Amino acid sequence: MILDSLQHWKSYASYASRMAAGFEYLEKTNLPGLAPGRHAVQGDDVYAVVQEMKTKPREQGKWEAHRRYIDIQYVFAGLERMGYANLDDLKVTHPYEEKDDYLLLEGDGSFFLVRPGQFAVFGPQDAHMPGLAPDAPGTVRKVVVKVRMD
């Protein structure tokens, strides 16, 4: 898992050219002007999902993980609490769904705030719990860039 500000994205670009394409998209796109939904970056290899949501209490959150895609979760408005846990430390509650590239889990992890202009990167070993309220529920706007792994 990586948590940092968008201004430092180039430090991670050497990990994969697709991640670099995702970060460049975040840096160069007028994100507040995008409608919620899926936006192409590089076909199915890299795409962005713009989300606007009401954050929820921790008790309503669910741990999730992916196998085919890395998530770059970038908040551009509002505050969001996210959770992180190593996949090996959690118990699977819903088996992997290949079509939608996710599995659900339960257990304990660490939680942190993501402020506007910050991103968190979650790889296949990183379970995450997005969409949580920092204190009281509020609205958050973010982009989840999905980066295909192979």
NUFIVO-202244 format. One record per atom (N, C-alpha, C): x negated, y negated, z. Coordinates in steps of 0.02 Angstrom, whole numbers, plus 32768, in hexadecimal, padded with zeros to 4 digits. Example, Ala and Ser with C-alpha at 12.3 -4.5 7.8 and 13.67 -1.06 7.14 Angstrom:
BEGIN
7D6C811C8186 7D9980E18186 7D6C80A58186 7D7E80708162 7D5480358165 7D7B7FFE818A 
***
This chain:
BEGIN
7FD6803B8000 800080008000 7FD37FC28000 7FE97F907FDC 7FC57F507FD9 7FF77F197FE8 7FE57EE98012 800D7EAE801F 7FE07E718015 7FF47E437FE8 7FC97E0A7FDA 7FF37DD47FB8 7FD37D9B7FA9 7FF37D637F85 7FE67D6B7F3B 80157D547F12 800F7D5B7ECA 7FCF7D3C7EB0 7FB77D077ECE 7F7A7CE67EB6 7F3D7D147EB7 7F407D4C7EDB 7F077D7A7EE0 7F0F7DB97EB5 7F417DBA7E8A 7F507DF77E65 7F157E117E3C 7EEB7DE57E23 7EB47DFB7DF8 7E837E297E1D 7E837E267E5F 7E587E537E86 7E6C7E9C7E7D 7EAA7EA87E68 7EC47EEC7E62 7ECC7F027E19 7EC17ED67DEA 7ECE7EE57DA4 7EA47F1E7D8A 7E697F297DA6 7E3F7F5F7D8D 7E5C7FA47D9C 7E8E7FA87DC8 7EAC7FE97DD8 7ECD80087D9B 7EEC7FDF7D73 7F0D7FFA7D38 7F237FC07D0C 7F1D7FC97CCB 7F317F947C9D 7F7C7F877CA2 7FA37FBA7CB1 7FEB7FAF7CB8 7FFB7F847CF5 7FD67F8D7D2B 7FE17F627D65 7FD07F1A7D53 7F9B7F107D2D 7F887ECD7D18 7FC17EAE7CEF 7FE07ED47CC3 80187EBA7C9B 80527EA67CC8 805F7ECD7CFC 80947EBC7D2B 80857E7C7D51 80477E757D68 80347E387D8C 80367DFB7D5F 80207E037D21 80227DCB7CF2 806A7DB67CE5 80977DE67CE0 80DE7DD77CD7 80F77DAD7D12 80E77DC17D4F 80FC7D9B7D8A 80E07D557D8A 80A17D4F7D75 80807D0E7D77 809A7CDE7D42 80AC7CF77D07 80BC7CCC7CCF 81077CC37CC2 81317CE87CE4 81797CE77CD6 819C7CB77D06 81CE7C947CED 81F87C697D16 822A7C977D3B 82147CB37D72 823C7CE57D95 82807CCB7DAD 82847C8E7DC9 82C67C767DDF 82F87C717DA5 82E07C6B7D68 830B7C657D2E 83247CA87D13 830A7CE07D2D 831E7D217D14 835E7D397D35 83877D597D0D 83C57D787D27 83B27DB97D4A 83D87DCC7D7D 83CD7E0D7D9D 83D27E457D69 83AB7E797D73 83AC7EB27D46 83677EC27D2C 83657EEF7CFC 83267F087CDF 830E7EDB7CA6 82CC7ECF7CA6 82AC7EA67C73 826E7ECA7C59 82687ECF7C17 82307EF37BF9 81EF7ECC7C02 81BA7EF07C0F 81767ED47C10 814E7EFA7BDB 81487F3C7BE4 81287F697BB3 81527FA97BAD 818E7FA27B94 81BB7FDB7B8C 81C87FFF7BCE 81C480417BCD 81CD80687C0A 818E806E7C33 815580577C18 8116805A7C3E 811580267C76 812E7FEB7C68 81317FB57C99 81727F8F7C8D 819A7F8A7CC1 81D77F617CBC 81E57F417CFF 820D7F0C7CFD 821C7EE67D39 82677EEB7D48 82777EF17D88 82BC7EF27D9E 82C57EB77DCD 82EC7E867DB7 82FA7E4A7DE0 83347E5B7E0E 832B7E4D7E4E 835E7E5D7E7F 836E7E207EAA 83AE7E187EB9 83C47DE77EEA 83EF7E0E7F1B 83DC7E0D7F5B 83FE7E377F8B 84037E167FCF 84327E2D7FF5 84397E1A803C 840F7E4D8063 83E07E34808B 83B87E6280B3 83E37E8180EA 83CD7EBB8102 83F57EE18132 83CC7EF38170 83EE7F0681A6 83CA7F1A81E2 83A27F5B81D6 836E7F6481FC 83417F9E81F6 83697FE081F9 839C7FE38222 83C38020822B 83E5803681EA 83EF800881BC 84108018817D 83DF80288145 839F80218153 836C802D8121 835F80778115 8342808780DB 833080CC80CA 82E980CC80AE 82C380FE80C2 8280810880A6 828881278061 8262810D8031 826381287FED 821B812E7FD4 821181567FA1 81D0815D7F81 81DB81717F38 81A881667F0F 81AC81747EC8 8170819E7EB3 817681C27E7C 813F81EB7E63 812481D27E21 814F81B77DF6 813981A37DB3 8125815A7DAD 813F81307DDB 813380E87DD6 811780CC7E17 80E9809D7E0F 80D280737E47 810380387E4A 811480227E86 813C7FE67E8F 810F7FAB7EA0 81177F737E7C 80FC7F337E92 813A7F0B7EA6 81447F017EE6 817F7EDD7EFF 816A7E967F11 81847E667EEB 81707E207EF0 81AD7DF67F05 81A87DD57F3E 81DD7DAA7F57 81D17D647F3D 82047D457F1D 81FC7CFF7F08 822C7CD07F29 825B7CE97F50 82887CBE7F78 82A27CE57FB3 82A27CC67FED 82B97CE7802A 82827D0D804D 82937D2E8083 82657D5780AA 827F7D9E80AC 82527DCE80A6 82667E1480A8 82367E3A80D5 82537E638100 822B7E918128 822A7ED38100 81EE7EF180FB 81E77F3180DA 81C47F61810A 81D17FA080FF 81AF7FD48126 81807FFB80FA 814D8016811A 811C804180F8 810D807E8124 810780B78105 80F180F48128 80D1812280F5 809F8147810A 8081817980DF 80B481B180D5 80BB81C78099 80EB81FB8088 80E3823980B4 80A5824A80C4 8098828780EC 80B382828133 80C28246814B 80D9823C818F 8125823C8195 81498246815E 81928242815E 81B082858148 81F0828C8156 821582C98144 824582B8810A 824582E180D7 827182D7809D 82B982E480B1 82E582B480A2 832D82BD80B0 835582C68070 833A82AF8038 835A82B77FF7 832282C87FC6 832583027FA5 82EF83177F7A 82E482E87F3F 82AB82EE7F21 829782C47EE9 82C982CA7EB0 82DF82907E97 830B828A7E5D 82E082737E22 82CE82A17DF6 82A2828F7DBF 82BF82597D92 82FF825D7D84 831F822C7D57 831681E47D70 831E81D97DB2 831981967DCE 82D8818B7DF4 82AC81BB7DF4 826981B67E12 826C819E7E5B 828D81C47E85 828D81B27ECC 829C81EF7EF8 828681EB7F35 829B82187F69 82A681EF7FA7 82D082097FD5 82DE81E58013 82C1820C804E 82AD81E68081 828B820480BA 82A381E580FB 828E82038133 829B81E58175 825C81EC81A0 825881C081D1 821E81C181FE 820C817A8212 81D08172822D 81B981318245 818381158218 817E80D48218 814A80B281F1 813C806D820D 8118804681E7 8106800281F9 81307FD181D0 813C7F9681ED 81667F6481CC 81427F2281C9 814E7EFC8194 812C7EBD8188 81597E8E8161 814B7E4D8165 81717E1B8140 814F7E0F80FC 81797E0580CA 81617DEF8088 81817DAC807B 81577D798073 816D7D348069 816D7D23801E 818F7CEE800B 818E7CD97FC5 81467CD17FAD 81387CED7F73 80F47CEA7F57 80C97D257F69 80E27D537F92 80BC7D8E7FA5 80D87DCC7F83 80AD7DFF7F7D 80C27E3E7F60 80A97E787F8B 80CA7EB07F84 80B47EEF7FA2 80B37F237F6B 807F7F4B7F68 80787F807F37 807F7FC37F5B 80AB7FEE7F40 80B6802F7F5E 80A780657F29 807880907F38 806680C87F0D 808E81067F1F 807E813E7EFF 80A5817B7F0B 809E81987F51 806A81887F74 806081A17FB9 807F81727FEC 809C813A7FD5 80B581068001 810281068003 811D811E803A 816581168044 817080CD8058 81A880B28043 81B7806C8053 820180648061 820F80308089 82548021809B 825E7FD6808D 82767FC68052 82807F7F8040 82C47F658056 82CE7F24804E 830F7F068057 83257EF9809F 82F57EF680CD 83077EEC8113 83067EA38126 83307E918155 83347E4D816F 82FA7E40819F 82DB7E05819B 82A67DF481CB 82C27DEF8212 82F97DCC821B 831D7DC6825A 83677DCF824A 83857D9A8230 83CB7D9D821B 83CD7DA981D0 84017DCA81B7 84077DD4816F 84067D928149 83E87D93810F 83E47D5980E3 83DD7D71809B 83DA7D43806D 83D37D538027 838A7D528012 83767D847FEC 83337D877FD0 83397D927F85 830D7D717F60 83067D7C7F17 82C07D977F0C 82BD7DCD7EE7 827C7DEB7EDB 827B7E0F7E98 823F7E227E84 82357E497E47 82107E887E5C 82297EC17E48 82057F007E50 81EB7F137E0C 81A87F0F7E04 81897F247DC5 81797F6E7DCC 81937F967D9E 81887FDE7D9E 81507FEC7D6C 811B800D7D84 80E0801B7D5C 80D880677D56 80DF80817D1A 80D980C97D10 809280E07D1F 808C811A7D40 804C81317D5A 801E81557D29 8038817B7CFB 800B81A77CD4 7FE181807CA6 
***
